[in-house]
Amino acid sequence: MERCFNTSGPNILKEHYTLDRKELIQKGVDLVHKSWYFTTWAPRQTGKSTYFRFLAKELEREGYKAVHINFENYKNEKLDSLLVYPI
């Protein structure tokens, strides 16, 4: 399959042209090592989800367990239905 530019959905290295963001991923790894919370903000379709998937892969190589959660589909849910309280 010939690679192409991706305009929606997950970016797959074998299928889509992808910018190598090694320095940015390393910055994220460094923040995790420091136990810092961080967010990213950018317009739609600029690589935010792709960045966090690549960051998760890098952290998993180091033994971390990464979880990807998308709350977009739950925007109309009440907070009580999303939180699990200890018994």
N, CA, C and O atoms as CSV, one atom per row, in Angstrom:
chain,resi,resn,atom,element,x,y,z
A,1,MET,N,N,0.845,-1.179,0.000
A,1,MET,CA,C,0.000,0.000,0.000
A,1,MET,C,C,0.892,1.245,0.000
A,1,MET,O,O,1.854,1.329,0.764
A,2,GLU,N,N,0.573,2.180,-0.838
A,2,GLU,CA,C,1.315,3.434,-0.902
A,2,GLU,C,C,0.856,4.353,0.232
A,2,GLU,O,O,-0.339,4.481,0.496
A,3,ARG,N,N,1.817,4.986,0.892
A,3,ARG,CA,C,1.468,5.892,1.984
A,3,ARG,C,C,0.767,7.136,1.460
A,3,ARG,O,O,0.954,7.545,0.314
A,4,CYS,N,N,-0.054,7.732,2.341
A,4,CYS,CA,C,-0.784,8.942,1.974
A,4,CYS,C,C,-0.866,9.863,3.186
A,4,CYS,O,O,-0.480,9.480,4.291
A,5,PHE,N,N,-1.362,11.058,2.981
A,5,PHE,CA,C,-1.599,11.971,4.086
A,5,PHE,C,C,-2.901,11.589,4.759
A,5,PHE,O,O,-3.901,11.335,4.088
A,6,ASN,N,N,-2.895,11.546,6.082
A,6,ASN,CA,C,-4.066,11.173,6.845
A,6,ASN,C,C,-4.783,12.436,7.304
A,6,ASN,O,O,-4.155,13.352,7.836
A,7,THR,N,N,-6.084,12.485,7.100
A,7,THR,CA,C,-6.847,13.665,7.508
A,7,THR,C,C,-7.876,13.349,8.587
A,7,THR,O,O,-8.586,14.248,9.036
A,8,SER,N,N,-7.970,12.099,9.011
A,8,SER,CA,C,-8.892,11.761,10.098
A,8,SER,C,C,-8.522,10.400,10.666
A,8,SER,O,O,-7.950,9.556,9.977
A,9,GLY,N,N,-8.854,10.206,11.920
A,9,GLY,CA,C,-8.596,8.928,12.574
A,9,GLY,C,C,-7.147,8.759,12.966
A,9,GLY,O,O,-6.330,9.655,12.753
A,10,PRO,N,N,-6.824,7.618,13.536
A,10,PRO,CA,C,-5.458,7.367,14.009
A,10,PRO,C,C,-4.442,7.386,12.873
A,10,PRO,O,O,-4.722,6.926,11.766
A,11,ASN,N,N,-3.287,7.911,13.154
A,11,ASN,CA,C,-2.200,7.929,12.187
A,11,ASN,C,C,-1.431,6.614,12.306
A,11,ASN,O,O,-0.946,6.273,13.385
A,12,ILE,N,N,-1.321,5.886,11.215
A,12,ILE,CA,C,-0.647,4.594,11.199
A,12,ILE,C,C,0.625,4.751,10.377
A,12,ILE,O,O,0.570,5.079,9.192
A,13,LEU,N,N,1.772,4.516,11.012
A,13,LEU,CA,C,3.062,4.791,10.380
A,13,LEU,C,C,3.223,4.131,9.019
A,13,LEU,O,O,3.735,4.757,8.091
A,14,LYS,N,N,2.803,2.896,8.883
A,14,LYS,CA,C,2.974,2.177,7.620
A,14,LYS,C,C,2.059,2.700,6.518
A,14,LYS,O,O,2.330,2.491,5.335
A,15,GLU,N,N,0.974,3.380,6.898
A,15,GLU,CA,C,-0.006,3.840,5.915
A,15,GLU,C,C,0.045,5.343,5.653
A,15,GLU,O,O,-0.335,5.801,4.575
A,16,HIS,N,N,0.519,6.117,6.649
A,16,HIS,CA,C,0.424,7.567,6.547
A,16,HIS,C,C,1.782,8.235,6.733
A,16,HIS,O,O,2.637,7.755,7.477
A,17,TYR,N,N,1.951,9.348,6.041
A,17,TYR,CA,C,3.135,10.164,6.277
A,17,TYR,C,C,3.051,10.707,7.701
A,17,TYR,O,O,1.995,11.166,8.136
A,18,THR,N,N,4.165,10.654,8.419
A,18,THR,CA,C,4.174,11.044,9.822
A,18,THR,C,C,5.435,11.823,10.135
A,18,THR,O,O,6.530,11.430,9.733
A,19,LEU,N,N,5.282,12.931,10.854
A,19,LEU,CA,C,6.444,13.676,11.323
A,19,LEU,C,C,7.049,12.964,12.512
A,19,LEU,O,O,6.331,12.531,13.413
A,20,ASP,N,N,8.346,12.841,12.522
A,20,ASP,CA,C,9.040,12.232,13.653
A,20,ASP,C,C,9.192,13.289,14.735
A,20,ASP,O,O,9.862,14.299,14.522
A,21,ARG,N,N,8.586,13.072,15.879
A,21,ARG,CA,C,8.584,14.065,16.961
A,21,ARG,C,C,9.370,13.559,18.161
A,21,ARG,O,O,8.898,13.663,19.293
A,22,LYS,N,N,10.555,13.017,17.935
A,22,LYS,CA,C,11.348,12.415,19.010
A,22,LYS,C,C,11.605,13.372,20.162
A,22,LYS,O,O,11.508,12.977,21.325
A,23,GLU,N,N,11.931,14.628,19.859
A,23,GLU,CA,C,12.221,15.595,20.928
A,23,GLU,C,C,10.980,15.883,21.756
A,23,GLU,O,O,11.065,15.987,22.980
A,24,LEU,N,N,9.837,16.014,21.112
A,24,LEU,CA,C,8.600,16.281,21.836
A,24,LEU,C,C,8.185,15.076,22.675
A,24,LEU,O,O,7.715,15.232,23.802
A,25,ILE,N,N,8.356,13.887,22.131
A,25,ILE,CA,C,8.036,12.680,22.893
A,25,ILE,C,C,8.970,12.565,24.102
A,25,ILE,O,O,8.525,12.200,25.190
A,26,GLN,N,N,10.241,12.869,23.927
A,26,GLN,CA,C,11.181,12.826,25.043
A,26,GLN,C,C,10.792,13.834,26.121
A,26,GLN,O,O,10.947,13.560,27.311
A,27,LYS,N,N,10.289,14.999,25.711
A,27,LYS,CA,C,9.826,15.985,26.693
A,27,LYS,C,C,8.674,15.415,27.520
A,27,LYS,O,O,8.622,15.611,28.734
A,28,GLY,N,N,7.755,14.713,26.864
A,28,GLY,CA,C,6.653,14.064,27.577
A,28,GLY,C,C,7.157,12.988,28.530
A,28,GLY,O,O,6.671,12.875,29.655
A,29,VAL,N,N,8.134,12.195,28.081
A,29,VAL,CA,C,8.731,11.156,28.942
A,29,VAL,C,C,9.359,11.804,30.166
A,29,VAL,O,O,9.194,11.314,31.283
A,30,ASP,N,N,10.079,12.905,29.962
A,30,ASP,CA,C,10.716,13.606,31.087
A,30,ASP,C,C,9.676,14.115,32.078
A,30,ASP,O,O,9.891,14.036,33.287
A,31,LEU,N,N,8.552,14.635,31.587
A,31,LEU,CA,C,7.494,15.110,32.481
A,31,LEU,C,C,6.905,13.965,33.290
A,31,LEU,O,O,6.626,14.124,34.479
A,32,VAL,N,N,6.714,12.813,32.656
A,32,VAL,CA,C,6.192,11.641,33.373
A,32,VAL,C,C,7.191,11.199,34.438
A,32,VAL,O,O,6.795,10.871,35.557
A,33,HIS,N,N,8.475,11.186,34.107
A,33,HIS,CA,C,9.494,10.797,35.091
A,33,HIS,C,C,9.477,11.722,36.301
A,33,HIS,O,O,9.799,11.302,37.412
A,34,LYS,N,N,9.100,12.980,36.087
A,34,LYS,CA,C,9.029,13.955,37.187
A,34,LYS,C,C,7.685,13.899,37.914
A,34,LYS,O,O,7.459,14.651,38.863
A,35,SER,N,N,6.796,13.012,37.470
A,35,SER,CA,C,5.433,12.878,38.028
A,35,SER,C,C,4.615,14.146,37.854
A,35,SER,O,O,3.802,14.476,38.716
A,36,TRP,N,N,4.815,14.858,36.760
A,36,TRP,CA,C,4.057,16.077,36.482
A,36,TRP,C,C,2.840,15.751,35.629
A,36,TRP,O,O,2.904,14.912,34.731
A,37,TYR,N,N,1.741,16.417,35.916
A,37,TYR,CA,C,0.573,16.359,35.050
A,37,TYR,C,C,0.793,17.360,33.930
A,37,TYR,O,O,1.392,18.414,34.148
A,38,PHE,N,N,0.317,17.044,32.738
A,38,PHE,CA,C,0.418,18.001,31.648
A,38,PHE,C,C,-0.696,17.751,30.645
A,38,PHE,O,O,-1.248,16.654,30.558
A,39,THR,N,N,-1.005,18.779,29.904
A,39,THR,CA,C,-2.020,18.679,28.861
A,39,THR,C,C,-1.418,19.213,27.568
A,39,THR,O,O,-0.350,19.826,27.565
A,40,THR,N,N,-2.111,18.973,26.495
A,40,THR,CA,C,-1.725,19.560,25.221
A,40,THR,C,C,-2.966,20.172,24.604
A,40,THR,O,O,-4.075,19.655,24.746
A,41,TRP,N,N,-2.761,21.266,23.927
A,41,TRP,CA,C,-3.869,21.921,23.253
A,41,TRP,C,C,-3.431,22.283,21.849
A,41,TRP,O,O,-2.328,22.789,21.644
A,42,ALA,N,N,-4.290,22.023,20.892
A,42,ALA,CA,C,-4.044,22.404,19.499
A,42,ALA,C,C,-5.354,22.231,18.742
A,42,ALA,O,O,-6.255,21.541,19.218
A,43,PRO,N,N,-5.468,22.844,17.580
A,43,PRO,CA,C,-6.676,22.674,16.768
A,43,PRO,C,C,-6.876,21.209,16.351
A,43,PRO,O,O,-5.991,20.368,16.512
A,44,ARG,N,N,-8.044,20.942,15.822
A,44,ARG,CA,C,-8.369,19.586,15.354
A,44,ARG,C,C,-7.378,19.128,14.286
A,44,ARG,O,O,-6.843,19.926,13.517
A,45,GLN,N,N,-7.155,17.822,14.269
A,45,GLN,CA,C,-6.363,17.162,13.227
A,45,GLN,C,C,-4.922,17.662,13.143
A,45,GLN,O,O,-4.377,17.818,12.050
A,46,THR,N,N,-4.309,17.913,14.301
A,46,THR,CA,C,-2.914,18.374,14.292
A,46,THR,C,C,-1.960,17.385,14.939
A,46,THR,O,O,-0.769,17.672,15.060
A,47,GLY,N,N,-2.465,16.211,15.364
A,47,GLY,CA,C,-1.578,15.167,15.865
A,47,GLY,C,C,-1.560,14.970,17.363
A,47,GLY,O,O,-0.657,14.310,17.877
A,48,LYS,N,N,-2.519,15.516,18.080
A,48,LYS,CA,C,-2.526,15.369,19.544
A,48,LYS,C,C,-2.670,13.901,19.953
A,48,LYS,O,O,-1.888,13.399,20.760
A,49,SER,N,N,-3.660,13.224,19.403
A,49,SER,CA,C,-3.875,11.815,19.762
A,49,SER,C,C,-2.709,10.946,19.298
A,49,SER,O,O,-2.284,10.037,20.011
A,50,THR,N,N,-2.197,11.227,18.108
A,50,THR,CA,C,-1.041,10.487,17.607
A,50,THR,C,C,0.139,10.682,18.538
A,50,THR,O,O,0.848,9.724,18.845
A,51,TYR,N,N,0.363,11.906,18.992
A,51,TYR,CA,C,1.457,12.177,19.930
A,51,TYR,C,C,1.311,11.328,21.191
A,51,TYR,O,O,2.269,10.684,21.617
A,52,PHE,N,N,0.125,11.322,21.787
A,52,PHE,CA,C,-0.050,10.574,23.028
A,52,PHE,C,C,0.046,9.063,22.804
A,52,PHE,O,O,0.479,8.343,23.704
A,53,ARG,N,N,-0.342,8.574,21.644
A,53,ARG,CA,C,-0.155,7.147,21.354
A,53,ARG,C,C,1.336,6.809,21.270
A,53,ARG,O,O,1.778,5.793,21.807
A,54,PHE,N,N,2.108,7.664,20.593
A,54,PHE,CA,C,3.553,7.441,20.500
A,54,PHE,C,C,4.222,7.579,21.864
A,54,PHE,O,O,5.133,6.818,22.191
A,55,LEU,N,N,3.773,8.547,22.655
A,55,LEU,CA,C,4.306,8.716,24.007
A,55,LEU,C,C,4.006,7.469,24.847
A,55,LEU,O,O,4.872,6.991,25.581
A,56,ALA,N,N,2.797,6.949,24.740
A,56,ALA,CA,C,2.430,5.748,25.486
A,56,ALA,C,C,3.317,4.567,25.094
A,56,ALA,O,O,3.764,3.812,25.958
A,57,LYS,N,N,3.573,4.404,23.793
A,57,LYS,CA,C,4.455,3.308,23.347
A,57,LYS,C,C,5.846,3.442,23.940
A,57,LYS,O,O,6.440,2.456,24.376
A,58,GLU,N,N,6.366,4.663,23.956
A,58,GLU,CA,C,7.696,4.898,24.515
A,58,GLU,C,C,7.717,4.589,26.007
A,58,GLU,O,O,8.658,3.966,26.500
A,59,LEU,N,N,6.694,5.017,26.723
A,59,LEU,CA,C,6.637,4.756,28.165
A,59,LEU,C,C,6.452,3.267,28.453
A,59,LEU,O,O,6.996,2.758,29.433
A,60,GLU,N,N,5.697,2.568,27.618
A,60,GLU,CA,C,5.514,1.130,27.809
A,60,GLU,C,C,6.829,0.380,27.612
A,60,GLU,O,O,7.050,-0.651,28.246
A,61,ARG,N,N,7.705,0.883,26.741
A,61,ARG,CA,C,9.038,0.273,26.583
A,61,ARG,C,C,9.836,0.360,27.887
A,61,ARG,O,O,10.711,-0.466,28.147
A,62,GLU,N,N,9.525,1.368,28.698
A,62,GLU,CA,C,10.216,1.564,29.973
A,62,GLU,C,C,9.524,0.841,31.126
A,62,GLU,O,O,9.981,0.920,32.267
A,63,GLY,N,N,8.424,0.137,30.840
A,63,GLY,CA,C,7.744,-0.617,31.880
A,63,GLY,C,C,6.480,0.027,32.423
A,63,GLY,O,O,5.814,-0.556,33.278
A,64,TYR,N,N,6.135,1.218,31.944
A,64,TYR,CA,C,4.886,1.848,32.365
A,64,TYR,C,C,3.706,1.147,31.715
A,64,TYR,O,O,3.846,0.516,30.668
A,65,LYS,N,N,2.557,1.262,32.337
A,65,LYS,CA,C,1.301,0.800,31.755
A,65,LYS,C,C,0.509,2.046,31.375
A,65,LYS,O,O,0.159,2.842,32.247
A,66,ALA,N,N,0.227,2.222,30.115
A,66,ALA,CA,C,-0.483,3.405,29.633
A,66,ALA,C,C,-1.923,3.051,29.286
A,66,ALA,O,O,-2.202,1.972,28.762
A,67,VAL,N,N,-2.827,3.966,29.581
A,67,VAL,CA,C,-4.245,3.786,29.292
A,67,VAL,C,C,-4.723,5.002,28.515
A,67,VAL,O,O,-4.473,6.139,28.914
A,68,HIS,N,N,-5.408,4.764,27.409
A,68,HIS,CA,C,-5.969,5.842,26.603
A,68,HIS,C,C,-7.471,5.888,26.846
A,68,HIS,O,O,-8.174,4.907,26.605
A,69,ILE,N,N,-7.957,7.019,27.320
A,69,ILE,CA,C,-9.386,7.191,27.589
A,69,ILE,C,C,-9.877,8.410,26.824
A,69,ILE,O,O,-9.281,9.484,26.909
A,70,ASN,N,N,-10.952,8.246,26.084
A,70,ASN,CA,C,-11.559,9.354,25.365
A,70,ASN,C,C,-12.932,9.609,25.976
A,70,ASN,O,O,-13.827,8.770,25.874
A,71,PHE,N,N,-13.094,10.760,26.606
A,71,PHE,CA,C,-14.359,11.098,27.254
A,71,PHE,C,C,-15.324,11.834,26.325
A,71,PHE,O,O,-16.422,12.209,26.738
A,72,GLU,N,N,-14.917,12.039,25.080
A,72,GLU,CA,C,-15.736,12.804,24.148
A,72,GLU,C,C,-17.140,12.224,23.993
A,72,GLU,O,O,-18.112,12.974,23.890
A,73,ASN,N,N,-17.252,10.908,23.977
A,73,ASN,CA,C,-18.565,10.273,23.799
A,73,ASN,C,C,-19.421,10.315,25.056
A,73,ASN,O,O,-20.586,9.919,25.025
A,74,TYR,N,N,-18.855,10.793,26.167
A,74,TYR,CA,C,-19.574,10.825,27.441
A,74,TYR,C,C,-19.895,12.243,27.885
A,74,TYR,O,O,-20.161,12.472,29.064
A,75,LYS,N,N,-19.874,13.200,26.963
A,75,LYS,CA,C,-20.047,14.607,27.336
A,75,LYS,C,C,-21.408,14.906,27.967
A,75,LYS,O,O,-21.547,15.907,28.671
A,76,ASN,N,N,-22.405,14.067,27.733
A,76,ASN,CA,C,-23.733,14.294,28.322
A,76,ASN,C,C,-23.974,13.457,29.575
A,76,ASN,O,O,-25.055,13.511,30.162
A,77,GLU,N,N,-22.974,12.687,29.982
A,77,GLU,CA,C,-23.110,11.857,31.176
A,77,GLU,C,C,-22.912,12.679,32.441
A,77,GLU,O,O,-22.181,13.670,32.442
A,78,LYS,N,N,-23.561,12.265,33.505
A,78,LYS,CA,C,-23.339,12.905,34.806
A,78,LYS,C,C,-22.036,12.391,35.386
A,78,LYS,O,O,-21.653,11.244,35.157
A,79,LEU,N,N,-21.356,13.245,36.139
A,79,LEU,CA,C,-20.065,12.893,36.722
A,79,LEU,C,C,-20.155,11.622,37.561
A,79,LEU,O,O,-19.234,10.806,37.551
A,80,ASP,N,N,-21.253,11.449,38.282
A,80,ASP,CA,C,-21.425,10.251,39.136
A,80,ASP,C,C,-21.344,8.947,38.339
A,80,ASP,O,O,-20.898,7.925,38.863
A,81,SER,N,N,-21.772,8.980,37.080
A,81,SER,CA,C,-21.753,7.759,36.290
A,81,SER,C,C,-20.367,7.439,35.740
A,81,SER,O,O,-20.130,6.333,35.255
A,82,LEU,N,N,-19.444,8.410,35.816
A,82,LEU,CA,C,-18.086,8.200,35.297
A,82,LEU,C,C,-17.078,7.835,36.375
A,82,LEU,O,O,-16.041,7.238,36.084
A,83,LEU,N,N,-17.376,8.187,37.603
A,83,LEU,CA,C,-16.427,7.953,38.694
A,83,LEU,C,C,-16.745,6.657,39.415
A,83,LEU,O,O,-17.908,6.296,39.592
A,84,VAL,N,N,-15.702,5.969,39.824
A,84,VAL,CA,C,-15.858,4.766,40.626
A,84,VAL,C,C,-15.384,5.113,42.031
A,84,VAL,O,O,-14.242,5.528,42.224
A,85,TYR,N,N,-16.242,4.946,42.979
A,85,TYR,CA,C,-15.889,5.271,44.366
A,85,TYR,C,C,-15.435,4.021,45.085
A,85,TYR,O,O,-15.996,2.945,44.872
A,86,PRO,N,N,-14.421,4.145,45.940
A,86,PRO,CA,C,-13.981,2.972,46.725
A,86,PRO,C,C,-15.075,2.519,47.696
A,86,PRO,O,O,-15.828,3.335,48.227
A,87,ILE,N,N,-15.145,1.241,47.910
A,87,ILE,CA,C,-16.166,0.685,48.818
A,87,ILE,C,C,-15.636,0.648,50.226
A,87,ILE,O,O,-16.339,0.215,51.139
